[in-house]
């Protein structure tokens, strides 16, 4: 899918360098630095098994202020015991020393293979190199450096006038496998020059994450390292944007736009994926019910393999919806692929309709709309197909 032009964020400098963690020799270390103390908000994995960098960055996010993020790819620093905790803190301290900052103002993130100790000699050298390479226009290098099995780097930028100020929001992300609601094996780093306090920023980020990264699935697995970190540096000037104001709503919308774009890019780049499918479920009593059913359908291996095979097997979709235990009339549902109706009011529309849908499914992107009643509750999620290559990629991941 198309990316926006990358916009530098006033008050921030970014870099991405190679330090030898990745086997392919590619970029694998980033530093993202704010010129002055920035407001910070974070959302993290819900997995019981949590990597050391997540524990450390949760502490930083709880304080609500941060000056820099240091992150590596190729090694998750997860399930690495006390040594992993020490290594995560060593990353923060080295970055702080390189930038002349307090160590408790540096957040840390890692992604890659679980259960292996970080090669700290390379990590330290990489942090030093990344600190030296910082630049206002370093976002593309940073987006490249956080990739693991991702085929392409992911970014999105937006800019708008809010309260007489020009506000920029730029985000980068990574993710391709182990992607599922409640975060996934993904990293997201978003920066803005908006002036905003910790509580207002956290509320806006949480809302954006719920509507984006928590509405995608590739394979139904969540990871140990997932985090989305947002820094607001305030370089746009003026008084802080307060919660529940029109200006806050505008800023929250910008954050959501960036997060939704990054989330959709992750699904489009899902391991082995050939299709990005938007799934909308409507007609339920509540949005929560619609989200539950949409996630179940989007995660179903039988549905996802049918998407790969371009097979309009609507029985699989209905069966997946029924697994949730949420009540609806199975005799009255409707199902459409873009504007091509396959089932209407519980009645299959025939071989010609099915052939038209099968033809549509040959494309790389389309929308599936499942209507289960007349209630106000609706939700949209994004999924991809499940192909032969998914098995190959994950069978070979550590070899």
C-alpha positions as CSV (number, residue, x, y, z in Angstrom):
1,X,0.0,0.0,0.0
2,X,1.1,3.6,-0.6
3,X,3.0,5.4,2.1
4,X,2.8,9.2,2.8
5,X,5.9,11.3,2.3
6,X,8.1,11.2,5.4
7,X,7.9,14.5,7.3
8,X,10.6,15.4,9.8
9,X,9.2,16.4,13.2
10,X,10.6,19.7,14.6
11,X,12.5,19.0,17.8
12,X,13.5,15.4,17.0
13,X,16.4,13.7,15.3
14,X,16.6,10.1,14.3
15,X,19.0,7.5,13.0
16,X,19.3,3.9,11.9
17,X,22.7,2.1,11.5
18,X,24.1,-1.4,11.2
19,X,26.1,-2.9,14.1
20,X,26.1,-6.6,13.2
21,X,23.2,-8.0,15.2
22,X,21.2,-9.1,12.1
23,X,22.7,-12.0,10.2
24,X,22.2,-10.2,6.9
25,X,24.3,-7.2,7.9
26,X,21.5,-4.7,7.5
27,X,20.7,-1.8,9.7
28,X,19.7,-3.0,13.2
29,X,20.0,-0.1,15.7
30,X,18.1,3.2,16.0
31,X,18.2,6.2,18.3
32,X,15.4,8.7,18.4
33,X,16.2,11.8,20.4
34,X,14.3,14.9,21.5
35,X,15.9,18.3,21.7
36,X,14.2,18.9,25.1
37,X,12.2,16.8,27.6
38,X,9.2,15.3,25.8
39,X,5.9,14.0,27.1
40,X,5.8,10.2,26.7
41,X,3.0,7.7,26.4
42,X,3.2,4.0,25.7
43,X,1.1,0.9,25.1
44,X,2.6,-2.5,25.6
45,X,2.1,-6.2,25.0
46,X,-0.5,-8.0,27.1
47,X,1.5,-11.2,27.0
48,X,2.3,-12.7,30.4
49,X,5.9,-13.3,29.1
50,X,7.4,-9.9,28.8
51,X,10.8,-9.0,27.4
52,X,13.3,-6.9,29.6
53,X,13.0,-3.8,27.4
54,X,9.3,-3.7,27.8
55,X,9.6,-3.8,31.6
56,X,12.1,-0.9,31.5
57,X,10.1,1.2,29.0
58,X,6.9,0.7,31.1
59,X,8.7,2.4,34.0
60,X,9.7,5.3,31.8
61,X,6.2,5.7,30.3
62,X,4.7,5.7,33.8
63,X,6.8,8.8,34.6
64,X,5.4,10.5,31.5
65,X,8.6,12.1,30.3
66,X,11.4,10.9,28.0
67,X,14.3,12.3,25.9
68,X,15.2,9.4,23.7
69,X,14.4,5.9,22.5
70,X,17.1,3.3,21.6
71,X,16.0,0.1,19.9
72,X,17.6,-2.9,18.2
73,X,16.4,-5.5,15.8
74,X,17.6,-9.1,15.3
75,X,17.5,-10.0,19.0
76,X,14.4,-9.7,21.3
77,X,16.3,-9.8,24.6
78,X,13.3,-11.8,25.9
79,X,13.4,-14.8,28.2
80,X,17.0,-13.8,29.0
81,X,16.8,-13.6,32.8
82,X,18.7,-11.1,35.0
83,X,21.3,-10.7,32.3
84,X,18.7,-9.5,29.9
85,X,17.5,-6.9,32.4
86,X,21.0,-5.7,33.0
87,X,21.6,-5.5,29.2
88,X,18.4,-3.4,28.6
89,X,19.5,-1.0,31.3
90,X,23.0,-0.9,29.8
91,X,21.5,0.1,26.5
92,X,19.7,3.0,28.2
93,X,22.8,4.1,30.1
94,X,25.0,4.0,27.0
95,X,22.5,6.0,24.9
96,X,22.1,8.5,27.8
97,X,25.9,8.9,28.0
98,X,26.2,9.4,24.3
99,X,23.5,12.1,24.3
100,X,24.3,13.7,27.6
101,X,21.0,12.7,29.2
102,X,19.9,11.1,32.4
103,X,19.5,7.3,31.9
104,X,15.9,7.4,33.3
105,X,15.0,9.5,30.3
106,X,15.8,6.8,27.7
107,X,13.3,4.2,26.7
108,X,14.5,0.8,25.2
109,X,12.9,-1.6,22.7
110,X,14.2,-4.8,21.1
111,X,12.8,-7.2,18.5
112,X,14.0,-10.5,17.0
113,X,14.8,-13.9,18.2
114,X,13.6,-14.9,21.7
115,X,15.9,-16.5,24.3
116,X,19.3,-15.4,23.1
117,X,21.6,-12.9,25.0
118,X,22.3,-9.6,23.2
119,X,25.8,-9.3,21.8
120,X,26.6,-6.3,23.9
121,X,29.9,-5.4,22.4
122,X,28.1,-4.9,19.0
123,X,25.1,-3.2,20.7
124,X,27.2,-0.7,22.5
125,X,29.1,0.1,19.3
126,X,25.8,0.4,17.5
127,X,24.4,2.9,20.0
128,X,27.5,5.1,19.7
129,X,27.3,5.0,15.9
130,X,23.5,5.8,15.9
131,X,24.0,8.7,18.4
132,X,26.6,10.1,16.0
133,X,24.4,9.7,12.9
134,X,21.3,11.5,14.3
135,X,19.6,13.7,11.8
136,X,16.2,15.4,11.3
137,X,15.6,13.4,8.2
138,X,16.8,10.0,9.5
139,X,13.3,8.5,9.7
140,X,13.6,6.2,6.7
141,X,16.9,4.7,7.9
142,X,15.3,4.1,11.3
143,X,12.2,2.5,9.7
144,X,14.6,0.2,7.8
145,X,16.6,-0.6,10.9
146,X,13.8,-2.0,13.0
147,X,12.7,-4.6,10.4
148,X,13.0,-8.3,11.1
149,X,11.1,-10.5,8.7
150,X,9.4,-7.4,7.3
151,X,9.9,-7.1,3.5
152,X,9.5,-3.3,3.5
153,X,10.0,-0.4,6.0
154,X,6.8,1.2,7.3
155,X,6.1,4.8,8.0
156,X,3.4,7.5,7.9
157,X,3.3,11.2,8.4
158,X,0.5,13.8,8.8
159,X,0.5,17.5,9.2
160,X,-2.4,19.8,10.1
161,X,-3.3,23.2,11.7
162,X,-4.5,22.8,15.3
163,X,-5.4,25.9,17.3
164,X,-3.4,28.1,15.0
165,X,-0.3,25.9,15.2
166,X,1.1,23.6,12.5
167,X,1.3,20.1,14.1
168,X,3.3,17.2,12.6
169,X,2.9,13.6,13.5
170,X,5.3,11.0,12.1
171,X,5.5,7.3,13.0
172,X,7.5,4.3,12.0
173,X,6.6,0.7,12.7
174,X,7.7,-2.9,12.2
175,X,5.8,-6.2,12.2
176,X,5.1,-9.1,9.8
177,X,4.5,-12.2,11.9
178,X,3.2,-12.9,15.5
179,X,0.6,-10.2,14.8
180,X,-2.7,-10.2,16.7
181,X,-4.9,-7.9,18.8
182,X,-3.6,-6.8,22.2
183,X,-0.6,-5.8,20.3
184,X,1.7,-8.2,18.4
185,X,5.3,-8.7,17.6
186,X,5.5,-5.2,16.5
187,X,7.2,-1.9,17.4
188,X,5.8,1.5,16.8
189,X,7.5,4.8,17.4
190,X,5.5,8.0,16.9
191,X,6.7,11.6,17.4
192,X,4.9,14.9,17.3
193,X,5.8,18.5,18.0
194,X,2.4,19.1,19.7
195,X,2.5,20.5,23.2
196,X,0.5,18.1,25.3
197,X,0.6,16.6,28.8
198,X,1.1,13.0,29.8
199,X,-2.5,12.1,30.6
200,X,-3.9,13.7,27.5
201,X,-1.3,12.0,25.3
202,X,-1.8,8.6,26.9
203,X,-5.6,8.8,26.4
204,X,-5.1,9.8,22.7
205,X,-2.5,7.1,22.1
206,X,-4.6,4.4,23.8
207,X,-7.6,5.3,21.6
208,X,-5.4,5.3,18.5
209,X,-3.9,1.9,19.4
210,X,-7.3,0.4,20.1
211,X,-8.5,1.4,16.6
212,X,-5.4,0.3,14.8
213,X,-2.8,-2.1,16.2
214,X,-5.5,-3.9,18.2
215,X,-7.7,-4.4,15.1
216,X,-5.2,-6.4,13.0
217,X,-4.2,-10.0,12.8
218,X,-1.7,-12.0,10.7
219,X,-1.5,-15.3,12.6
220,X,-3.3,-15.1,15.9
221,X,-0.1,-14.9,18.0
222,X,1.0,-12.1,20.3
223,X,4.6,-11.5,21.3
224,X,6.8,-10.6,24.2
225,X,8.2,-7.3,23.0
226,X,5.3,-5.3,21.5
227,X,5.2,-1.6,22.3
228,X,4.0,1.6,20.8
229,X,5.9,4.6,22.2
230,X,4.8,8.2,21.5
231,X,6.9,11.3,22.3
232,X,5.4,14.8,22.1
233,X,8.2,17.5,22.1
234,X,6.1,20.6,22.1
235,X,8.2,22.5,19.5
236,X,5.0,23.8,17.9
237,X,4.7,26.1,20.8
238,X,1.8,27.5,22.8
239,X,-0.1,26.2,25.8
240,X,-0.5,22.4,26.2
241,X,-3.4,20.9,24.4
242,X,-5.9,19.8,27.1
243,X,-8.0,16.7,27.1
244,X,-11.6,16.8,25.9
245,X,-11.1,19.9,23.8
246,X,-11.6,20.3,20.1
247,X,-7.8,20.7,19.7
248,X,-7.3,17.4,21.6
249,X,-9.8,15.7,19.3
250,X,-7.9,16.9,16.3
251,X,-4.6,15.7,17.7
252,X,-6.1,12.3,18.6
253,X,-7.4,12.0,15.1
254,X,-3.9,12.6,13.7
255,X,-2.4,10.0,16.0
256,X,-5.1,7.5,14.9
257,X,-4.4,8.2,11.2
258,X,-0.7,7.4,11.6
259,X,-1.4,4.3,13.7
260,X,-4.1,3.0,11.3
261,X,-1.7,3.4,8.4
262,X,1.1,1.6,10.1
263,X,-1.2,-1.2,11.2
264,X,-2.5,-1.7,7.7
265,X,1.1,-1.7,6.4
266,X,2.0,-4.4,8.9
267,X,-0.9,-6.6,7.7
268,X,-0.1,-6.0,4.0
269,X,3.4,-7.1,4.8
270,X,2.3,-10.1,6.8
271,X,4.6,-13.1,6.5
272,X,3.8,-14.8,3.2
273,X,0.7,-12.6,2.7
274,X,-0.6,-11.9,-0.8
275,X,-3.7,-9.9,0.2
276,X,-4.8,-7.1,2.6
277,X,-8.4,-7.7,3.5
278,X,-10.6,-5.2,5.4
279,X,-13.3,-6.9,7.4
280,X,-16.3,-5.0,8.7
281,X,-18.8,-6.6,10.9
282,X,-22.1,-4.7,11.5
283,X,-25.5,-5.0,12.9
284,X,-24.6,-6.2,16.5
285,X,-25.9,-4.8,19.7
286,X,-22.6,-3.3,20.7
287,X,-19.3,-2.3,19.2
288,X,-17.6,-4.8,21.6
289,X,-19.6,-7.7,20.2
290,X,-18.7,-6.6,16.6
291,X,-15.0,-6.4,17.5
292,X,-15.1,-9.9,19.1
293,X,-16.7,-11.5,16.0
294,X,-14.5,-9.6,13.6
295,X,-11.4,-10.7,15.3
296,X,-12.6,-14.3,15.3
297,X,-13.3,-14.3,11.6
298,X,-10.1,-12.5,10.8
299,X,-8.0,-15.0,12.8
300,X,-9.6,-18.2,11.5
301,X,-7.1,-20.3,9.7
302,X,-9.8,-21.7,7.5
303,X,-11.0,-18.3,6.5
304,X,-7.5,-17.1,5.9
305,X,-6.6,-20.1,3.7
306,X,-9.8,-19.5,1.7
307,X,-8.6,-15.9,1.1
308,X,-5.3,-17.2,-0.2
309,X,-7.1,-19.7,-2.5
310,X,-9.6,-17.0,-3.7
311,X,-12.4,-19.3,-2.6
312,X,-15.6,-17.5,-1.5
313,X,-16.3,-20.2,1.1
314,X,-18.9,-18.2,3.1
315,X,-19.7,-21.1,5.4
316,X,-16.3,-20.7,7.0
317,X,-17.0,-17.1,7.7
318,X,-20.3,-17.8,9.3
319,X,-19.0,-20.7,11.3
320,X,-16.1,-18.5,12.7
321,X,-18.6,-15.8,13.7
322,X,-20.7,-18.4,15.5
323,X,-17.8,-19.6,17.6
324,X,-17.9,-16.5,19.7
325,X,-21.1,-17.3,21.5
326,X,-22.5,-13.9,20.7
327,X,-26.1,-14.1,19.6
328,X,-27.2,-13.4,16.1
329,X,-29.7,-14.9,13.6
330,X,-27.7,-17.2,11.3
331,X,-30.7,-17.4,8.9
332,X,-30.7,-13.6,8.4
333,X,-27.1,-12.6,7.8
334,X,-25.7,-10.9,4.7
335,X,-22.2,-11.0,3.2
336,X,-20.6,-8.9,0.6
337,X,-17.1,-8.6,-1.0
338,X,-16.8,-4.9,-2.0
339,X,-20.1,-4.3,-3.8
340,X,-20.6,-7.9,-4.8
341,X,-23.2,-9.6,-2.6
342,X,-22.7,-13.3,-2.0
343,X,-25.4,-13.9,0.7
344,X,-28.4,-11.7,1.3
345,X,-30.8,-12.2,4.2
346,X,-29.4,-15.7,4.7
347,X,-29.8,-16.7,1.1
348,X,-26.9,-17.6,-1.1
349,X,-27.1,-15.5,-4.3
350,X,-26.1,-18.3,-6.7
351,X,-23.3,-19.5,-8.8
352,X,-23.0,-16.3,-10.9
353,X,-22.6,-14.2,-7.7
354,X,-20.1,-16.6,-6.3
355,X,-18.0,-16.5,-9.6
356,X,-18.1,-12.7,-9.4
357,X,-16.8,-12.8,-5.9
358,X,-14.1,-15.3,-6.7
359,X,-12.9,-13.0,-9.5
360,X,-12.8,-10.1,-7.1
361,X,-10.7,-12.1,-4.6
362,X,-7.9,-12.4,-7.1
363,X,-7.1,-8.8,-6.3
364,X,-4.6,-7.8,-3.6
365,X,-7.0,-5.6,-1.5
366,X,-10.8,-5.7,-0.9
367,X,-13.4,-5.3,1.8
368,X,-15.6,-8.1,3.3
369,X,-18.8,-6.8,5.0
370,X,-20.6,-9.2,7.3
371,X,-24.0,-8.0,8.4
372,X,-25.5,-9.9,11.3
373,X,-28.5,-7.9,12.3
374,X,-29.8,-4.3,12.6
375,X,-28.1,-3.1,15.7
376,X,-25.8,-0.1,16.0
377,X,-22.6,-2.1,16.8
378,X,-20.0,-2.3,14.1
379,X,-16.2,-2.7,13.9
380,X,-13.5,-2.9,11.3
381,X,-10.4,-5.1,11.4
382,X,-7.6,-5.9,8.9
383,X,-6.3,-9.3,8.1
384,X,-4.3,-11.1,5.4
385,X,-4.4,-14.5,3.8
386,X,-2.4,-17.5,5.1
387,X,-0.1,-18.9,2.4
388,X,2.5,-21.6,1.9
389,X,5.2,-19.0,2.5
390,X,4.0,-18.3,6.0
391,X,5.0,-21.9,7.0
392,X,8.3,-21.7,5.1
393,X,9.3,-18.3,6.7
394,X,8.5,-19.5,10.3
395,X,10.1,-22.9,9.8
396,X,13.3,-21.3,8.8
397,X,13.2,-18.2,11.1
398,X,16.1,-19.3,13.4
399,X,18.1,-21.2,10.9
